Amino acid sequence: MVDRLVVHRFRGIKEGVLEDLGKINVLVGPNNSGKTAILELLYLGGVSGRPAQLILEDVPFNENKIEPVIKAAVPMRHDFLGVEPMPRLRKRHGHKGRWEKNPAVLTPEGGIAVNLEGLVRNSAFRSFKLVPFQEEWGEKESQNFLQEDIVEIASLSINEEHNIPKILIPSLFEKWGVLSEQSCWNYLWDPIWVYRWEQQEFIDHFAIWAEEGMRPDAKHVLFFDFHNANDHFEERFAQWAKNHIINWEDKISERMKNVFPTLEGAYIRVDNAPEEINGETGYIQFPKRVRLPVDLFGDGMRHSFKVLASLCALGDLVDDEHIGLFLWEDPELFMHPDALKRLLKEIIDLVRDKPIQVFLSTQSIETIMLLTHSLMESFPEMQSELRIFRMKIENGQLFAAKYKYENVLAWLKQGRDLRSWKKLNMPYTYRFILPKDYSEEETK
């Protein structure tokens, strides 16, 4: 799993480091503190799994002017849920899904040639090629790039490669001792993702981040946000899950009953969305009653259904050689605290014995408290796996204060709020008190 993350110029982060990551990582902090940015770069790096050869035409390899050829990877055409990764993220930020101005063209051999001269000024690194991977990499045949890749690929990954030219190494990586042969480096050249202020060197025109530790399998990266809660499942995902995940719908039904006791006696099935809408959704069936789409039962139930259905499928795929990554934005979305408590418990139960690393971002102190309570009451063996990072950005510098389980519990019991670096000027406070402590509190 990812142990350390070093970030150079991604969105609002000019530079930053997150160290000592755990199995369950919670990102908190004020607005514009980098929480979503961390989820997005982990997602883009995680889904980068299509092998390619990176040919650096403008960077001589040695005195003989041999072009460097580096093993690389680019994002998969579809993520775990069947969605196109980069178009999905671009739409989140108000842009067209496909980057029509990507300075790239298809080459006769089925590769991609990228010319950054119009984006990167005064650079010795102006162009490069991405060539389809070769048969000796273990594949039967090469897979050429297609025209659709031109408008969807704007990033690449280099994993455990010792031969990276110095011109491609940010000074931040050298400062923190990041070794290319022991980590994965990700490069993104679409300007909307790059921290644009104070660009002094050519490398400042790229968003670059390094991941140390074991990376997830590119096919096992699940990013769940409010768009997932509103959208139906892609048909490619739903059909695959029904055909390959044993008793998938029964597992969803049991998990949903644990979150919503009113569903006792019902079962859930996944089928075509109503009114001939593309995709598939869940249907709740009570005995002797007409089945109804889960979407009619409220946003909280729809949110829970989709995240549990997705994670039930992911959990059946991962193993120690093909680990998973679960990224979750705002778990409290649409959720009543009682249901949120039960949902968080189900999520922890789903990942506790699985090689799945979790990153979630939240603005809710209830989420932090309920997660801590679940670890206390139901999963004490997972307490050492918790990390909470209180984040903020000042002048592009990412700061992160790390808390482990014992620290978190101590803060919450004292009524202190981990979400802010300053005392919140609010007309109320929160304090972690167990039910057995109520009577004692009332006598004080």
DRENTI-618583 format. One line per field, with one value per residue (C-alpha): residue number from 0; chain; x, y, z. Coordinates in nm, 4 decimals. Each point is the difference from the previous one (the first is absolute). Layout:
N
seq NUM,...
mol A,...
X X,...
Y Y,...
Z Z,...
***
This chain:
444
seq 0,1,2,3,4,5,6,7,8,9,10,11,12,13,14,15,16,17,18,19,20,21,22,23,24,25,26,27,28,29,30,31,32,33,34,35,36,37,38,39,40,41,42,43,44,45,46,47,48,49,50,51,52,53,54,55,56,57,58,59,60,61,62,63,64,65,66,67,68,69,70,71,72,73,74,75,76,77,78,79,80,81,82,83,84,85,86,87,88,89,90,91,92,93,94,95,96,97,98,99,100,101,102,103,104,105,106,107,108,109,110,111,112,113,114,115,116,117,118,119,120,121,122,123,124,125,126,127,128,129,130,131,132,133,134,135,136,137,138,139,140,141,142,143,144,145,146,147,148,149,150,151,152,153,154,155,156,157,158,159,160,161,162,163,164,165,166,167,168,169,170,171,172,173,174,175,176,177,178,179,180,181,182,183,184,185,186,187,188,189,190,191,192,193,194,195,196,197,198,199,200,201,202,203,204,205,206,207,208,209,210,211,212,213,214,215,216,217,218,219,220,221,222,223,224,225,226,227,228,229,230,231,232,233,234,235,236,237,238,239,240,241,242,243,244,245,246,247,248,249,250,251,252,253,254,255,256,257,258,259,260,261,262,263,264,265,266,267,268,269,270,271,272,273,274,275,276,277,278,279,280,281,282,283,284,285,286,287,288,289,290,291,292,293,294,295,296,297,298,299,300,301,302,303,304,305,306,307,308,309,310,311,312,313,314,315,316,317,318,319,320,321,322,323,324,325,326,327,328,329,330,331,332,333,334,335,336,337,338,339,340,341,342,343,344,345,346,347,348,349,350,351,352,353,354,355,356,357,358,359,360,361,362,363,364,365,366,367,368,369,370,371,372,373,374,375,376,377,378,379,380,381,382,383,384,385,386,387,388,389,390,391,392,393,394,395,396,397,398,399,400,401,402,403,404,405,406,407,408,409,410,411,412,413,414,415,416,417,418,419,420,421,422,423,424,425,426,427,428,429,430,431,432,433,434,435,436,437,438,439,440,441,442,443
mol A,A,A,A,A,A,A,A,A,A,A,A,A,A,A,A,A,A,A,A,A,A,A,A,A,A,A,A,A,A,A,A,A,A,A,A,A,A,A,A,A,A,A,A,A,A,A,A,A,A,A,A,A,A,A,A,A,A,A,A,A,A,A,A,A,A,A,A,A,A,A,A,A,A,A,A,A,A,A,A,A,A,A,A,A,A,A,A,A,A,A,A,A,A,A,A,A,A,A,A,A,A,A,A,A,A,A,A,A,A,A,A,A,A,A,A,A,A,A,A,A,A,A,A,A,A,A,A,A,A,A,A,A,A,A,A,A,A,A,A,A,A,A,A,A,A,A,A,A,A,A,A,A,A,A,A,A,A,A,A,A,A,A,A,A,A,A,A,A,A,A,A,A,A,A,A,A,A,A,A,A,A,A,A,A,A,A,A,A,A,A,A,A,A,A,A,A,A,A,A,A,A,A,A,A,A,A,A,A,A,A,A,A,A,A,A,A,A,A,A,A,A,A,A,A,A,A,A,A,A,A,A,A,A,A,A,A,A,A,A,A,A,A,A,A,A,A,A,A,A,A,A,A,A,A,A,A,A,A,A,A,A,A,A,A,A,A,A,A,A,A,A,A,A,A,A,A,A,A,A,A,A,A,A,A,A,A,A,A,A,A,A,A,A,A,A,A,A,A,A,A,A,A,A,A,A,A,A,A,A,A,A,A,A,A,A,A,A,A,A,A,A,A,A,A,A,A,A,A,A,A,A,A,A,A,A,A,A,A,A,A,A,A,A,A,A,A,A,A,A,A,A,A,A,A,A,A,A,A,A,A,A,A,A,A,A,A,A,A,A,A,A,A,A,A,A,A,A,A,A,A,A,A,A,A,A,A,A,A,A,A,A,A,A,A,A,A,A,A,A,A,A,A,A,A,A,A,A,A,A,A,A,A,A,A,A,A,A,A,A,A,A,A,A,A,A,A,A,A,A,A,A,A,A,A,A,A,A,A,A,A,A,A,A
X 0.0000,0.1052,0.2244,0.0945,-0.1240,0.2111,-0.1846,0.1363,-0.2501,-0.3289,-0.3022,0.0293,0.3012,0.3307,0.1837,-0.0866,0.0691,-0.2183,0.2034,-0.0699,-0.3260,-0.2111,-0.2651,-0.2778,0.0873,-0.2382,0.0629,-0.1525,0.0443,-0.1648,-0.1118,0.2873,0.2323,0.0868,-0.2254,-0.1667,0.3252,0.1639,-0.2886,0.0164,0.3742,-0.0141,-0.2787,0.1873,0.3189,-0.1846,-0.1791,0.3211,0.0439,0.0251,0.3659,0.1814,0.3519,0.0902,0.2451,0.1588,0.0994,0.1450,0.1985,0.3176,0.0711,0.3783,0.2817,-0.1136,-0.3312,-0.2012,-0.3590,-0.1010,-0.2668,-0.1767,-0.2665,-0.3110,-0.3766,-0.3023,-0.3528,-0.2320,-0.2833,-0.2491,0.0275,-0.1439,-0.3550,0.0351,0.0473,0.2652,0.2442,0.1197,-0.3331,-0.1640,0.2359,-0.0067,-0.3802,0.0240,0.1772,-0.2257,0.1968,-0.0872,0.0692,0.2408,0.3004,-0.0393,0.3096,0.2343,0.3184,0.0205,-0.0446,-0.0057,0.3171,0.0077,0.1113,-0.3019,0.1688,-0.0609,0.2324,-0.0311,0.1451,-0.0030,0.1673,-0.3176,-0.0456,0.3519,0.2228,0.3809,0.0315,0.2463,-0.2817,-0.2500,-0.1325,-0.0243,-0.1694,-0.2041,0.0420,-0.2230,0.1484,0.1920,-0.0708,0.2949,-0.1863,-0.2194,-0.2809,-0.0867,-0.0350,0.0497,-0.2998,0.0284,-0.1324,-0.3229,-0.1249,-0.2109,0.3185,0.1283,-0.2677,-0.0010,0.3662,0.1846,0.2078,0.2479,0.1651,0.3545,0.0311,0.3287,0.2169,0.3597,0.0589,-0.1978,0.1913,0.0781,-0.1993,-0.3184,0.0666,-0.1576,0.2303,-0.2629,0.0652,0.3706,-0.0697,-0.2079,0.2268,-0.2540,0.1730,-0.1473,0.1028,-0.2023,-0.3171,-0.2449,0.0188,-0.3030,0.0114,-0.3045,0.0202,-0.3597,0.0294,-0.3268,0.1634,0.3280,0.0722,0.0553,0.1477,0.3741,0.0926,0.3736,0.1356,-0.1281,-0.0836,-0.2450,-0.2338,-0.0722,-0.1953,0.2224,-0.0432,0.1910,-0.1547,0.2195,-0.1099,-0.2060,-0.2324,-0.3528,-0.0891,-0.1258,-0.3169,-0.0757,-0.0332,-0.3406,-0.0696,-0.3428,-0.1347,-0.3352,-0.0119,0.0008,-0.2872,-0.2095,0.0977,-0.1054,0.2601,0.1626,-0.1372,0.3497,0.0613,-0.3400,-0.0034,0.3543,-0.0721,-0.3159,0.1856,0.3260,-0.0599,-0.1560,-0.3328,0.0708,-0.3615,-0.0522,0.3078,-0.1346,-0.3360,0.1551,0.2185,-0.2901,-0.2172,0.2746,-0.0048,-0.3778,-0.1857,-0.3286,0.1194,-0.0263,-0.1809,0.0844,0.2565,0.1844,0.0665,0.1889,-0.1760,-0.0478,-0.0727,-0.3628,-0.1391,0.2659,0.2759,0.3483,0.1544,-0.1279,-0.1254,-0.1183,-0.3554,-0.1464,-0.2480,-0.2194,-0.2066,-0.3318,0.0794,0.0984,0.3735,0.1190,0.3246,0.2280,0.0072,-0.3594,0.0947,0.2010,0.3503,0.1502,-0.1151,0.1107,0.3416,0.0411,-0.1128,0.2474,0.3010,-0.0727,-0.0682,0.3261,0.2089,-0.1553,0.1185,0.3471,0.0509,-0.0473,0.2720,0.2992,0.2834,0.3492,0.1399,-0.2853,-0.0960,-0.2890,-0.0454,-0.3284,-0.0346,-0.3129,-0.0991,-0.2412,-0.1346,-0.2548,-0.1663,-0.3816,0.0444,-0.1842,0.2476,-0.1571,0.0236,0.3472,0.1205,-0.1211,0.1326,0.3506,-0.0054,-0.0873,0.2761,0.2633,-0.1235,0.0279,0.3635,0.1446,0.1184,0.0590,0.3092,-0.1898,0.1349,-0.2611,0.0170,-0.3042,-0.0507,-0.2573,-0.1265,-0.1986,0.1078,-0.2712,0.1784,0.3229,-0.1731,-0.2052,0.3013,0.1992,-0.2875,-0.0222,0.3702,-0.0422,-0.3065,0.0183,0.3454,0.2711,0.2478,-0.0347,0.0781,0.3693,-0.0959,-0.1745,0.1586,-0.1745,0.1722,-0.1093,0.1002,0.0383,0.1649,0.1903,0.1508,-0.0128,0.1770,-0.1936,0.0207,-0.1334,-0.0227,-0.0277,-0.2029,-0.0112,-0.2844,0.1145,0.0524,-0.3372,-0.1828,0.1731,-0.0915,-0.3618,-0.0448,0.1248,-0.2516,0.2689,-0.0713,0.2521,-0.1452,0.1581,0.3438,-0.1670,-0.2739,-0.3275,-0.2206,-0.3177,-0.2993,0.0394,0.2667,0.0332,0.1321,0.0501,-0.1929,-0.0852,-0.3570,0.1238,0.1473,-0.3280,-0.1154,0.3393,-0.0068,-0.3473,0.1078,0.2820
Y 0.0000,0.3613,0.1068,0.3541,0.2556,0.2910,0.2587,0.2613,0.2539,-0.1890,0.2341,0.2288,-0.1841,0.1520,-0.2564,-0.2345,-0.3324,-0.2554,-0.2551,-0.3164,-0.0766,-0.2789,-0.2389,0.2469,0.3647,0.2867,0.3430,0.2951,0.3750,0.3203,0.0624,0.0230,-0.2013,-0.2632,-0.2864,-0.0632,0.0676,-0.2893,-0.2319,0.1026,-0.0461,-0.3379,-0.0944,0.1111,-0.1683,-0.3123,-0.0596,0.0466,-0.3592,-0.0184,-0.0775,0.2205,0.1026,0.3626,0.1328,0.3321,0.1502,0.3265,-0.1469,-0.1783,-0.3165,0.0194,0.1426,-0.2091,0.1859,-0.3173,0.0791,-0.1182,-0.2700,-0.0478,-0.2483,0.1978,-0.0308,0.2149,-0.0055,-0.2875,0.0784,-0.0740,-0.0107,-0.2645,0.1328,0.0198,0.3781,0.1824,0.1381,0.3350,0.1071,-0.0770,0.2298,0.2788,0.0138,0.0293,0.3322,0.1494,-0.0993,-0.2139,-0.3641,-0.0332,0.2303,0.1040,0.2234,-0.2721,0.0636,-0.3604,-0.1989,-0.3656,-0.1353,-0.2454,-0.2804,0.0511,0.2108,0.3488,0.2917,0.2929,0.3430,0.2342,0.2960,0.2069,-0.0871,-0.0199,0.2992,-0.0006,-0.3736,-0.2558,-0.2513,0.1007,-0.3266,-0.3695,-0.3115,-0.2702,-0.3224,-0.3075,-0.2584,-0.2890,-0.3729,-0.0775,0.1727,-0.3081,0.0947,-0.1949,0.3045,0.3714,0.2268,0.3116,0.3293,0.1261,0.3442,0.0121,-0.0360,0.3313,0.1966,-0.2158,-0.0649,0.2875,-0.1872,-0.2845,-0.1994,-0.1269,-0.2797,-0.0958,0.1299,0.1044,0.1653,0.3242,0.3000,0.2695,0.2576,-0.1932,-0.0053,0.2764,0.1478,-0.0936,-0.3679,0.0458,0.1935,-0.2847,-0.2755,-0.1555,-0.2731,-0.0799,-0.3654,-0.0409,0.1891,0.0862,0.3450,0.1499,0.2825,0.2047,0.2693,0.1227,0.3628,-0.0058,-0.2314,0.1887,0.2577,0.3008,0.2702,0.0597,-0.2263,0.0587,-0.3246,-0.2249,-0.2742,0.2427,-0.0445,-0.3588,-0.1390,-0.2782,-0.2280,-0.2977,-0.2956,-0.2158,-0.3485,-0.2620,0.1556,-0.1310,-0.2082,0.2455,-0.2064,0.0151,0.3743,0.1172,0.3736,0.0751,0.3557,0.1775,-0.0604,-0.3756,0.0423,0.1718,-0.2053,-0.3512,-0.2733,-0.0352,-0.3084,-0.1405,0.0006,-0.1297,-0.2867,-0.0988,0.0011,-0.2098,-0.2535,-0.0218,0.0934,-0.2985,0.0925,0.3685,0.1114,-0.2121,0.1570,0.3453,-0.0910,-0.1123,0.3082,0.2305,-0.1650,0.0631,0.3706,0.0330,-0.2445,0.0923,-0.2094,-0.3212,-0.2566,0.1736,-0.0940,0.2193,-0.0708,0.1981,0.0501,0.2446,0.3569,0.1100,0.1920,-0.1359,0.2051,-0.1338,-0.1964,-0.2193,0.0676,-0.1840,-0.1152,-0.0762,-0.2857,-0.0802,-0.3218,0.0472,0.3606,0.1751,0.0511,0.3597,0.1643,0.0801,0.3586,0.0448,-0.0710,0.3178,0.1269,-0.1657,-0.3466,0.0555,0.1187,-0.3003,-0.2484,0.1182,0.0205,-0.3403,-0.1664,0.1379,-0.0984,-0.3488,-0.0576,0.1446,-0.2076,-0.3245,0.0880,0.1127,-0.2134,0.0646,0.0362,0.2137,0.2392,0.2450,0.3703,0.1471,0.3787,0.1452,0.3654,0.1201,-0.3262,0.2084,0.1029,-0.0304,-0.2152,0.0195,-0.0575,-0.3338,-0.1346,0.1503,-0.1838,-0.3318,0.0742,0.0785,-0.3238,-0.1982,0.1712,-0.0824,-0.3581,-0.0294,0.1130,-0.1231,-0.3394,0.1197,0.1626,0.3232,0.3395,0.2628,0.3780,0.2045,0.3745,0.1557,0.3276,-0.1786,-0.0400,-0.2658,-0.2087,0.0191,-0.0874,-0.2856,-0.1474,0.0169,-0.1578,-0.2903,-0.0687,0.0104,-0.2198,-0.2403,0.0007,0.0522,-0.1848,0.2808,0.2868,0.0072,0.0369,0.3368,0.3283,0.3366,0.2839,0.3526,0.1967,0.3610,0.1854,0.3264,0.1608,-0.3363,-0.1848,-0.2987,-0.0518,-0.3162,-0.0837,-0.3751,-0.1691,-0.3696,-0.1721,0.0803,0.3674,0.0227,-0.1523,0.2313,0.3086,-0.1054,-0.0787,0.3490,0.1544,0.1316,0.0211,-0.1637,0.1673,0.3393,0.1362,0.2773,0.0011,0.0077,0.2968,-0.2050,0.0136,-0.3694,-0.2595,-0.3766,-0.2479,-0.3754,-0.1713,-0.3688,-0.0967,-0.1564,0.3373,0.1934,-0.0499,0.1002,0.3182,0.0896,-0.0125,0.2501
Z 0.0000,-0.0498,0.2913,-0.1030,-0.2492,-0.1298,-0.2116,-0.2415,-0.1402,-0.0089,-0.0020,0.3064,0.1390,-0.1028,0.2091,0.2809,0.1679,0.1788,0.1954,0.1984,-0.1777,0.1448,-0.1199,0.0903,-0.0663,0.0760,-0.1529,0.1852,-0.0105,-0.1183,-0.3566,-0.2475,0.2215,-0.2620,0.1097,-0.3347,-0.1853,0.1863,-0.0895,-0.3657,-0.0424,0.1728,-0.2393,-0.3123,0.1128,0.1078,-0.3313,-0.1997,-0.1114,-0.3813,-0.0756,-0.2491,-0.0912,0.0648,-0.2604,0.0979,-0.3320,0.1329,0.2892,-0.1190,0.1929,-0.0280,-0.2110,-0.2970,-0.0023,0.0486,0.0912,0.3455,-0.0037,0.3319,0.1006,0.0890,0.0300,-0.0845,0.1465,-0.0773,-0.2391,0.2785,0.3778,0.2317,-0.0456,-0.3783,-0.0135,-0.2062,0.2606,-0.1350,-0.1554,0.3322,0.1914,-0.2582,0.0221,0.3791,-0.0510,-0.2642,-0.3123,-0.2977,0.0676,-0.2913,-0.0338,-0.3611,0.0103,0.1164,-0.2054,-0.1156,-0.3211,-0.0952,-0.1569,-0.2946,0.2335,0.2252,0.2649,0.1332,-0.0720,0.2444,-0.0763,0.2991,-0.1664,0.0298,0.3674,0.1395,-0.0623,-0.0268,0.0402,-0.1265,0.0448,-0.2654,-0.1394,0.0713,-0.1306,0.1645,-0.1947,0.0483,0.2322,-0.1499,0.0051,0.2276,0.2814,0.0246,-0.2366,-0.3125,-0.2221,0.0098,0.0545,-0.2090,0.1246,-0.1539,-0.0967,0.3165,0.2052,-0.1345,0.1858,0.3137,0.0834,0.1645,0.2563,0.0299,0.2776,0.0349,0.2540,0.1697,-0.2837,0.0743,-0.3365,0.0351,-0.1431,0.2536,-0.1943,0.0889,0.3753,0.2136,0.2620,0.2600,-0.0702,0.0575,0.3197,0.1409,-0.1265,-0.2326,-0.2007,-0.3394,0.0218,0.3214,-0.0891,-0.2748,-0.1583,-0.1730,-0.2566,-0.1074,-0.2677,-0.0340,0.1271,0.1940,0.2550,0.0378,0.2728,-0.2253,0.2204,0.0258,-0.2892,-0.0355,-0.1425,-0.2743,0.2513,0.1646,-0.2976,0.1056,0.2912,0.1360,0.2981,0.1371,0.1795,0.2204,0.0994,-0.1823,-0.2551,-0.0585,-0.2998,-0.2627,-0.0424,0.3726,0.0611,0.1231,0.0298,0.1459,0.0070,-0.0237,-0.3770,0.0627,0.2436,-0.2671,-0.3044,-0.0913,-0.0263,-0.3387,-0.1708,-0.0545,0.3769,0.1084,-0.2522,0.0879,0.3752,-0.0369,-0.2121,0.1962,0.3661,0.1749,0.1639,-0.0560,0.0346,0.3123,0.1583,-0.0808,0.1532,0.3280,0.0298,-0.0769,0.2670,0.2534,-0.0859,-0.0398,0.2292,-0.1716,-0.2948,0.2026,-0.2139,-0.3261,-0.2578,-0.2482,-0.3635,-0.2631,-0.3317,-0.2874,0.1007,-0.0445,-0.2961,-0.2361,0.1633,-0.0668,0.2842,0.2825,0.3501,0.3097,0.0594,0.3429,0.0094,0.2998,-0.0116,-0.1803,-0.0842,-0.3180,-0.0163,0.0082,-0.1153,0.2925,-0.1273,0.1170,0.3618,0.0566,-0.0571,0.3081,-0.1005,-0.3598,0.1182,0.2306,-0.2622,-0.2592,0.2268,0.1578,-0.3351,-0.1400,0.3002,0.0212,-0.3564,0.0615,0.3126,-0.1912,-0.2528,0.2023,0.1303,0.1351,-0.3523,-0.1328,0.2772,-0.0108,0.0624,0.1286,-0.0222,0.1618,-0.0029,0.2699,0.1524,0.1897,-0.3258,0.0398,0.3126,0.3330,0.2865,0.1001,-0.3545,-0.0445,0.3104,-0.1386,-0.3487,0.1286,0.1986,-0.3132,-0.1975,0.2623,0.0136,-0.3785,-0.0127,0.3292,-0.1287,-0.3564,-0.1531,-0.0670,0.1003,0.0848,-0.0379,0.0918,0.0237,0.2281,0.1421,0.2704,0.3633,0.0276,-0.2626,0.1988,0.3268,-0.1433,-0.1776,0.3247,0.1910,-0.2467,0.0423,0.3782,0.0265,-0.2941,-0.1608,0.2640,-0.2209,-0.2551,0.2380,-0.0915,-0.3677,0.0460,-0.1092,0.0046,-0.1844,0.0839,-0.3060,-0.1073,-0.2875,0.0397,-0.3100,-0.1739,0.2811,0.1309,0.3753,0.1611,0.3703,0.0490,0.2732,0.0843,0.1800,0.3546,-0.0892,-0.1710,0.2957,0.2472,-0.2021,-0.0431,0.3707,0.0835,-0.2379,-0.2334,-0.3732,-0.2330,-0.3073,0.0549,0.0821,0.2000,0.2588,-0.1870,0.0808,0.0185,0.2395,0.0810,0.0749,-0.0387,0.2515,-0.0250,0.2835,0.0100,0.0996,0.3247,0.0963,-0.0318,0.3599,0.1326,-0.2086,0.1243,0.3661,-0.0503
***
